[in-house]
Amino acid sequence: MHYRYKSLTQRELNRAYEGPEFELADKYGEHLGVIFVTMLYSSGMPILYLATGLSFFVTYRLEKWYLLQVWDCLKCQKCTL
């Protein structure tokens, strides 16, 4: 972040303020891991269903905000099928 104030060109300044790239595969893996652990241990601890639901709700709200405000999605939109 210190290099933000020492940029010589507009392109360097734009790159300094871009957010990290959105990695869908990483997020998908994290969600599958949470579901796996919940299903594995929930027979002994049924409260995990509630904790998982709360976790997914908070994750949804935070990732929605990050996706709209922080993450760099322009690279994602350039992908073709």
N, C-alpha and C positions, 0 to 999 in steps of 0.2 A: 504494500500500500504506500510505502514511502516514495516509490518511483512515480506515483501519480502527479506529484507536484514538479517533477523534473522532466516531463515529456516535452520534446521539442516540436513534434508535429501533432496534428489533430488525430491522425491514425493511431499513434502511440497512446494518446490520451483515451481514445475510444476503446482500445484493447485493455487499458488499465481498469476501466469501469465495467467491462463485460463480466457477467457472472459465469460460474462454471457451467460446463455443458451438462445437459440433462441425460442421465444414463438410465434408460428404461430397464435394461437387463439387470442392473444392480438392484433397482427397486423391486422388481419382480422376484428376484431371489430372496430378498429380505422378507417379503410378504409370505412366500412359500415356507421359509424357515419358521416364521411365527406360527403359521398354521400347523406345520409338522409338530412343533413342540407342544402346541395346545392339544392336538389330538393324541399325542403320546402320553401326556401327563394328566389329562383332564378326567380320566376315570378315577384317579385318586384325589384330585383337587378340582371339583366342579366350578370353583370360583374362577378358574382360568378362562372359561367362556366369557364371563363378564369383563375380565381384564383384557382379553383379546379384542373384544368388541370396542372397549374404550381406547385401546391402543390403535386400532384401525380408524376410529373416528378422529382421534387427534392427528394421526399420520395423514389422513385425507385432508384435513383442514390446513395443516402445515405445508404439505406438498402442493396443494392448490395455490396457496399464497406464494410459495417459492417459484412455482411454474409461471405464474403471472407477473411476478415482481423481480425475481432474482436470477433464475437460471437462464442461460442462453439457449433459446429454442430455435434460432434461425438456422442452425446447423441441422436440427432435426427435420425442419421443413424442406430442406434441400434433398433429402433422401427420396429415391424413386422406388417404386415397387417392381 
